Each structure stands twice: as structure tokens, then as C-alpha cells.
Amino acid sequence: MGTIQCNLSFHNDSINTSFRSQENETSQLINHHLDHLKQQFEEAGLKTGVINSQAGSQPAKTSYQFVNKTLFDEKA
């Protein structure tokens, strides 16, 4: 599978998710399951924004800005 990078952001009440993998096959596998991820987010009460997966070693370029807000309380 190789290395997988995942960026999550919460902006304008939507969760945005971007995956990047070194292997093209891994990216295709992730893309195949993005609808399931979207469904899981929505079942958890989250509005989905941009969700994508790309192959390659460069960071994914997106049309949205990441916001430095904590989504999870690590001390809970």
C-alpha cells in the first residue's frame, strides 16, 4: 500500500478530507470507498465538503483552505 497521507479540515460547517498515496493502486482503492466514507460522516451528523484521493508524493492541491481547529478532544 505504501505511505498514505490524510488531511482533514473542518471549514464552513463541512468536513473536508484529502488522501494522497504513493501507489496508484492504493489511491484507486481509496477512491473506490470514498462514498462509504461520505456516508459514515453523514451518519455521524457531519456535512461533507471536498473528499478526494490522489496518487503521488506531492501534497494535494485543493480549492479550499485548511483551518487549524481541533476536531477531536484528545483528553476526553
N, CA, C and O atoms as a printed pandas DataFrame, in Angstrom:
     atom_number atom_name residue_name chain_id  residue_number  x_coord  y_coord  z_coord
0              1         N          MET        A               1    0.815   -1.195    0.000
1              2        CA          MET        A               1    0.000    0.000    0.000
2              3         C          MET        A               1    0.852    1.250    0.000
3              4         O          MET        A               1    0.426    2.259   -0.562
4              5         N          GLY        A               2    2.000    1.244    0.582
5              6        CA          GLY        A               2    2.843    2.429    0.639
6              7         C          GLY        A               2    2.352    3.411    1.679
7              8         O          GLY        A               2    1.436    3.118    2.448
8              9         N          THR        A               3    2.965    4.572    1.696
9             10        CA          THR        A               3    2.599    5.624    2.633
10            11         C          THR        A               3    1.317    6.304    2.178
11            12         O          THR        A               3    1.128    6.565    0.990
12            13         N          ILE        A               4    0.430    6.591    3.145
13            14        CA          ILE        A               4   -0.809    7.312    2.863
14            15         C          ILE        A               4   -0.836    8.550    3.746
15            16         O          ILE        A               4   -0.668    8.458    4.962
16            17         N          GLN        A               5   -1.047    9.703    3.130
17            18        CA          GLN        A               5   -1.217   10.945    3.872
18            19         C          GLN        A               5   -2.696   11.301    3.848
19            20         O          GLN        A               5   -3.363   11.133    2.827
20            21         N          CYS        A               6   -3.204   11.787    4.962
21            22        CA          CYS        A               6   -4.596   12.200    5.038
22            23         C          CYS        A               6   -4.675   13.552    5.723
23            24         O          CYS        A               6   -4.121   13.741    6.806
24            25         N          ASN        A               7   -5.356   14.481    5.098
25            26        CA          ASN        A               7   -5.603   15.792    5.680
26            27         C          ASN        A               7   -7.096   15.944    5.901
27            28         O          ASN        A               7   -7.896   15.735    4.989
28            29         N          LEU        A               8   -7.461   16.308    7.118
29            30        CA          LEU        A               8   -8.854   16.579    7.461
30            31         C          LEU        A               8   -8.955   18.034    7.871
31            32         O          LEU        A               8   -8.091   18.548    8.580
32            33         N          SER        A               9  -10.000   18.690    7.428
33            34        CA          SER        A               9  -10.257   20.051    7.891
34            35         C          SER        A               9  -11.751   20.226    8.080
35            36         O          SER        A               9  -12.559   19.550    7.444
36            37         N          PHE        A              10  -12.097   21.133    8.953
37            38        CA          PHE        A              10  -13.489   21.466    9.194
38            39         C          PHE        A              10  -13.621   22.959    8.936
39            40         O          PHE        A              10  -13.078   23.779    9.675
40            41         N          HIS        A              11  -14.355   23.304    7.872
41            42        CA          HIS        A              11  -14.472   24.694    7.454
42            43         C          HIS        A              11  -15.882   24.933    6.938
43            44         O          HIS        A              11  -16.411   24.130    6.170
44            45         N          ASN        A              12  -16.500   26.051    7.364
45            46        CA          ASN        A              12  -17.873   26.385    6.954
46            47         C          ASN        A              12  -18.842   25.239    7.229
47            48         O          ASN        A              12  -19.684   24.906    6.395
48            49         N          ASP        A              13  -18.710   24.652    8.398
49            50        CA          ASP        A              13  -19.586   23.557    8.843
50            51         C          ASP        A              13  -19.490   22.297    7.987
51            52         O          ASP        A              13  -20.403   21.472    8.013
52            53         N          SER        A              14  -18.411   22.129    7.233
53            54        CA          SER        A              14  -18.209   20.933    6.406
54            55         C          SER        A              14  -16.866   20.297    6.723
55            56         O          SER        A              14  -15.890   20.989    7.014
56            57         N          ILE        A              15  -16.827   18.975    6.664
57            58        CA          ILE        A              15  -15.569   18.260    6.847
58            59         C          ILE        A              15  -14.995   17.957    5.457
59            60         O          ILE        A              15  -15.678   17.412    4.590
60            61         N          ASN        A              16  -13.734   18.321    5.272
61            62        CA          ASN        A              16  -13.026   18.099    4.011
62            63         C          ASN        A              16  -11.923   17.079    4.255
63            64         O          ASN        A              16  -11.214   17.147    5.259
64            65         N          THR        A              17  -11.785   16.146    3.343
65            66        CA          THR        A              17  -10.815   15.067    3.506
66            67         C          THR        A              17  -10.041   14.872    2.208
67            68         O          THR        A              17  -10.630   14.758    1.133
68            69         N          SER        A              18   -8.723   14.836    2.317
69            70        CA          SER        A              18   -7.872   14.637    1.159
70            71         C          SER        A              18   -6.850   13.548    1.475
71            72         O          SER        A              18   -6.109   13.648    2.454
72            73         N          PHE        A              19   -6.815   12.514    0.646
73            74        CA          PHE        A              19   -5.849   11.430    0.789
74            75         C          PHE        A              19   -4.822   11.532   -0.325
75            76         O          PHE        A              19   -5.149   11.913   -1.449
76            77         N          ARG        A              20   -3.589   11.194   -0.014
77            78        CA          ARG        A              20   -2.534   11.084   -1.027
78            79         C          ARG        A              20   -1.733    9.837   -0.707
79            80         O          ARG        A              20   -1.279    9.645    0.422
80            81         N          SER        A              21   -1.565    8.994   -1.714
81            82        CA          SER        A              21   -0.811    7.756   -1.527
82            83         C          SER        A              21    0.316    7.694   -2.551
83            84         O          SER        A              21    0.233    8.292   -3.624
84            85         N          GLN        A              22    1.366    6.962   -2.202
85            86        CA          GLN        A              22    2.496    6.811   -3.117
86            87         C          GLN        A              22    2.143    5.896   -4.284
87            88         O          GLN        A              22    2.657    6.068   -5.389
88            89         N          GLU        A              23    1.279    4.936   -4.043
89            90        CA          GLU        A              23    0.935    3.931   -5.051
90            91         C          GLU        A              23   -0.384    4.253   -5.737
91            92         O          GLU        A              23   -1.370    4.567   -5.070
92            93         N          ASN        A              24   -0.411    4.179   -7.063
93            94        CA          ASN        A              24   -1.626    4.435   -7.826
94            95         C          ASN        A              24   -2.735    3.450   -7.449
95            96         O          ASN        A              24   -3.898    3.841   -7.352
96            97         N          GLU        A              25   -2.391    2.191   -7.237
97            98        CA          GLU        A              25   -3.384    1.175   -6.875
98            99         C          GLU        A              25   -4.044    1.503   -5.537
99           100         O          GLU        A              25   -5.240    1.279   -5.355
100          101         N          THR        A              26   -3.255    2.035   -4.602
101          102        CA          THR        A              26   -3.794    2.415   -3.292
102          103         C          THR        A              26   -4.771    3.568   -3.448
103          104         O          THR        A              26   -5.841    3.563   -2.839
104          105         N          SER        A              27   -4.413    4.552   -4.258
105          106        CA          SER        A              27   -5.296    5.684   -4.495
106          107         C          SER        A              27   -6.604    5.226   -5.138
107          108         O          SER        A              27   -7.676    5.716   -4.783
108          109         N          GLN        A              28   -6.519    4.301   -6.067
109          110        CA          GLN        A              28   -7.726    3.762   -6.707
110          111         C          GLN        A              28   -8.597    3.033   -5.691
111          112         O          GLN        A              28   -9.821    3.154   -5.729
112          113         N          LEU        A              29   -7.988    2.286   -4.793
113          114        CA          LEU        A              29   -8.728    1.571   -3.755
114          115         C          LEU        A              29   -9.428    2.568   -2.823
115          116         O          LEU        A              29  -10.594    2.384   -2.474
116          117         N          ILE        A              30   -8.725    3.601   -2.432
117          118        CA          ILE        A              30   -9.333    4.628   -1.583
118          119         C          ILE        A              30  -10.498    5.291   -2.318
119          120         O          ILE        A              30  -11.578    5.452   -1.749
120          121         N          ASN        A              31  -10.283    5.675   -3.581
121          122        CA          ASN        A              31  -11.345    6.294   -4.377
122          123         C          ASN        A              31  -12.582    5.407   -4.452
123          124         O          ASN        A              31  -13.711    5.898   -4.432
124          125         N          HIS        A              32  -12.367    4.124   -4.536
125          126        CA          HIS        A              32  -13.476    3.163   -4.622
126          127         C          HIS        A              32  -14.352    3.209   -3.366
127          128         O          HIS        A              32  -15.536    2.880   -3.428
128          129         N          HIS        A              33  -13.781    3.613   -2.235
129          130        CA          HIS        A              33  -14.506    3.596   -0.961
130          131         C          HIS        A              33  -14.864    4.988   -0.429
131          132         O          HIS        A              33  -15.338    5.100    0.702
132          133         N          LEU        A              34  -14.651    6.043   -1.207
133          134        CA          LEU        A              34  -14.942    7.390   -0.735
134          135         C          LEU        A              34  -16.431    7.613   -0.471
135          136         O          LEU        A              34  -16.789    8.372    0.429
136          137         N          ASP        A              35  -17.301    6.962   -1.243
137          138        CA          ASP        A              35  -18.744    7.093   -0.994
138          139         C          ASP        A              35  -19.105    6.528    0.374
139          140         O          ASP        A              35  -19.960    7.072    1.072
140          141         N          HIS        A              36  -18.449    5.433    0.753
141          142        CA          HIS        A              36  -18.696    4.839    2.071
142          143         C          HIS        A              36  -18.228    5.796    3.170
143          144         O          HIS        A              36  -18.917    5.958    4.178
144          145         N          LEU        A              37  -17.079    6.425    2.990
145          146        CA          LEU        A              37  -16.578    7.400    3.964
146          147         C          LEU        A              37  -17.550    8.561    4.099
147          148         O          LEU        A              37  -17.861    8.991    5.209
148          149         N          LYS        A              38  -18.030    9.071    2.966
149          150        CA          LYS        A              38  -19.005   10.168    2.981
150          151         C          LYS        A              38  -20.256    9.758    3.750
151          152         O          LYS        A              38  -20.778   10.533    4.551
152          153         N          GLN        A              39  -20.731    8.552    3.511
153          154        CA          GLN        A              39  -21.911    8.044    4.209
154          155         C          GLN        A              39  -21.662    7.963    5.714
155          156         O          GLN        A              39  -22.535    8.316    6.506
156          157         N          GLN        A              40  -20.489    7.506    6.107
157          158        CA          GLN        A              40  -20.155    7.401    7.526
158          159         C          GLN        A              40  -20.108    8.775    8.194
159          160         O          GLN        A              40  -20.591    8.940    9.315
160          161         N          PHE        A              41  -19.529    9.756    7.509
161          162        CA          PHE        A              41  -19.509   11.120    8.040
162          163         C          PHE        A              41  -20.935   11.638    8.230
163          164         O          PHE        A              41  -21.263   12.204    9.273
164          165         N          GLU        A              42  -21.781   11.439    7.211
165          166        CA          GLU        A              42  -23.143   11.942    7.272
166          167         C          GLU        A              42  -23.949   11.242    8.367
167          168         O          GLU        A              42  -24.764   11.879    9.035
168          169         N          GLU        A              43  -23.732    9.948    8.556
169          170        CA          GLU        A              43  -24.415    9.224    9.628
170          171         C          GLU        A              43  -23.974    9.709   11.005
171          172         O          GLU        A              43  -24.713    9.577   11.981
172          173         N          ALA        A              44  -22.767   10.269   11.081
173          174        CA          ALA        A              44  -22.260   10.821   12.332
174          175         C          ALA        A              44  -22.713   12.272   12.521
175          176         O          ALA        A              44  -22.346   12.920   13.502
176          177         N          GLY        A              45  -23.510   12.775   11.578
177          178        CA          GLY        A              45  -24.039   14.127   11.686
178          179         C          GLY        A              45  -23.145   15.202   11.108
179          180         O          GLY        A              45  -23.335   16.383   11.396
180          181         N          LEU        A              46  -22.168   14.812   10.294
181          182        CA          LEU        A              46  -21.244   15.773    9.690
182          183         C          LEU        A              46  -21.628   16.057    8.247
183          184         O          LEU        A              46  -21.974   15.142    7.500
184          185         N          LYS        A              47  -21.569   17.306    7.858
185          186        CA          LYS        A              47  -21.792   17.706    6.476
186          187         C          LYS        A              47  -20.462   17.539    5.732
187          188         O          LYS        A              47  -19.430   18.014    6.204
188          189         N          THR        A              48  -20.478   16.883    4.596
189          190        CA          THR        A              48  -19.231   16.649    3.864
190          191         C          THR        A              48  -18.993   17.742    2.829
191          192         O          THR        A              48  -19.919   18.260    2.205
192          193         N          GLY        A              49  -17.722   18.065    2.676
193          194        CA          GLY        A              49  -17.291   19.018    1.662
194          195         C          GLY        A              49  -16.498   18.263    0.608
195          196         O          GLY        A              49  -17.004   17.325   -0.009
196          197         N          VAL        A              50  -15.265   18.671    0.407
197          198        CA          VAL        A              50  -14.380   18.038   -0.569
198          199         C          VAL        A              50  -13.838   16.741    0.018
199          200         O          VAL        A              50  -13.307   16.729    1.128
200          201         N          ILE        A              51  -13.975   15.649   -0.730
201          202        CA          ILE        A              51  -13.384   14.361   -0.349
202          203         C          ILE        A              51  -12.705   13.823   -1.603
203          204         O          ILE        A              51  -13.362   13.603   -2.621
204          205         N          ASN        A              52  -11.385   13.610   -1.532
205          206        CA          ASN        A              52  -10.692   13.107   -2.712
206          207         C          ASN        A              52   -9.468   12.285   -2.338
207          208         O          ASN        A              52   -9.025   12.277   -1.190
208          209         N          SER        A              53   -8.938   11.599   -3.334
209          210        CA          SER        A              53   -7.721   10.806   -3.180
210          211         C          SER        A              53   -6.903   10.932   -4.453
211          212         O          SER        A              53   -7.439   10.870   -5.559
212          213         N          GLN        A              54   -5.582   11.110   -4.283
213          214        CA          GLN        A              54   -4.680   11.242   -5.417
214          215         C          GLN        A              54   -3.433   10.408   -5.175
215          216         O          GLN        A              54   -3.051   10.150   -4.033
216          217         N          ALA        A              55   -2.814    9.997   -6.253
217          218        CA          ALA        A              55   -1.547    9.273   -6.159
218          219         C          ALA        A              55   -0.409   10.252   -6.405
219          220         O          ALA        A              55   -0.563   11.213   -7.160
220          221         N          GLY        A              56    0.727   10.011   -5.773
221          222        CA          GLY        A              56    1.896   10.848   -5.972
222          223         C          GLY        A              56    2.503   11.267   -4.651
223          224         O          GLY        A              56    1.933   11.014   -3.589
224          225         N          SER        A              57    3.657   11.905   -4.714
225          226        CA          SER        A              57    4.362   12.270   -3.489
226          227         C          SER        A              57    4.199   13.735   -3.113
227          228         O          SER        A              57    4.597   14.125   -2.016
228          229         N          GLN        A              58    3.625   14.564   -3.992
229          230        CA          GLN        A              58    3.417   15.972   -3.681
230          231         C          GLN        A              58    2.127   16.150   -2.892
231          232         O          GLN        A              58    1.176   15.397   -3.098
232          233         N          PRO        A              59    2.072   17.125   -1.998
233          234        CA          PRO        A              59    0.825   17.386   -1.262
234          235         C          PRO        A              59   -0.304   17.707   -2.230
235          236         O          PRO        A              59   -0.089   18.356   -3.253
236          237         N          ALA        A              60   -1.500   17.252   -1.903
237          238        CA          ALA        A              60   -2.667   17.503   -2.740
238          239         C          ALA        A              60   -2.974   18.999   -2.772
239          240         O          ALA        A              60   -2.974   19.666   -1.737
240          241         N          LYS        A              61   -3.235   19.513   -3.966
241          242        CA          LYS        A              61   -3.640   20.906   -4.097
242          243         C          LYS        A              61   -5.162   20.930   -4.095
243          244         O          LYS        A              61   -5.810   20.214   -4.858
244          245         N          THR        A              62   -5.710   21.749   -3.242
245          246        CA          THR        A              62   -7.158   21.808   -3.109
246          247         C          THR        A              62   -7.635   23.233   -3.293
247          248         O          THR        A              62   -6.846   24.176   -3.238
248          249         N          SER        A              63   -8.927   23.383   -3.512
249          250        CA          SER        A              63   -9.511   24.697   -3.708
250          251         C          SER        A              63  -10.029   25.280   -2.403
251          252         O          SER        A              63  -10.671   26.331   -2.416
252          253         N          TYR        A              64   -9.772   24.640   -1.299
253          254        CA          TYR        A              64  -10.196   25.139   -0.001
254          255         C          TYR        A              64   -8.991   25.312    0.894
255          256         O          TYR        A              64   -7.929   24.746    0.635
256          257         N          GLN        A              65   -9.153   26.093    1.948
257          258        CA          GLN        A              65   -8.072   26.337    2.887
258          259         C          GLN        A              65   -8.279   25.480    4.123
259          260         O          GLN        A              65   -9.403   25.320    4.598
260          261         N          PHE        A              66   -7.197   24.936    4.635
261          262        CA          PHE        A              66   -7.269   24.181    5.876
262          263         C          PHE        A              66   -7.296   25.152    7.044
263          264         O          PHE        A              66   -6.570   26.146    7.063
264          265         N          VAL        A              67   -8.136   24.851    8.007
265          266        CA          VAL        A              67   -8.262   25.677    9.197
266          267         C          VAL        A              67   -7.667   24.908   10.358
267          268         O          VAL        A              67   -7.963   23.727   10.543
268          269         N          ASN        A              68   -6.836   25.564   11.136
269          270        CA          ASN        A              68   -6.193   24.903   12.269
270          271         C          ASN        A              68   -7.126   24.881   13.471
271          272         O          ASN        A              68   -6.957   25.664   14.406
272          273         N          LYS        A              69   -8.102   23.992   13.450
273          274        CA          LYS        A              69   -9.012   23.791   14.564
274          275         C          LYS        A              69   -8.976   22.318   14.925
275          276         O          LYS        A              69   -8.901   21.457   14.049
276          277         N          THR        A              70   -9.029   22.038   16.184
277          278        CA          THR        A              70   -9.040   20.661   16.637
278          279         C          THR        A              70  -10.424   20.072   16.442
279          280         O          THR        A              70  -11.416   20.645   16.894
280          281         N          LEU        A              71  -10.498   18.920   15.765
281          282        CA          LEU        A              71  -11.774   18.231   15.562
282          283         C          LEU        A              71  -12.106   17.315   16.710
283          284         O          LEU        A              71  -13.280   17.050   16.968
284          285         N          PHE        A              72  -11.094   16.820   17.413
285          286        CA          PHE        A              72  -11.297   15.839   18.448
286          287         C          PHE        A              72  -10.655   16.303   19.738
287          288         O          PHE        A              72   -9.597   16.932   19.713
288          289         N          ASP        A              73  -11.275   16.005   20.856
289          290        CA          ASP        A              73  -10.721   16.308   22.162
290          291         C          ASP        A              73   -9.890   15.114   22.618
291          292         O          ASP        A              73  -10.440   14.078   22.994
292          293         N          GLU        A              74   -8.591   15.254   22.586
293          294        CA          GLU        A              74   -7.688   14.152   22.928
294          295         C          GLU        A              74   -7.763   13.796   24.403
295          296         O          GLU        A              74   -7.335   12.708   24.789
296          297         N          LYS        A              75   -8.295   14.681   25.239
297          298        CA          LYS        A              75   -8.349   14.446   26.662
298          299         C          LYS        A              75   -9.698   13.886   27.115
299          300         O          LYS        A              75   -9.895   13.609   28.298
300          301         N          ALA        A              76  -10.616   13.721   26.176
301          302        CA          ALA        A              76  -11.950   13.225   26.540
302          303         C          ALA        A              76  -11.916   11.772   26.944
303          304         O          ALA        A              76  -12.953   11.200   27.279
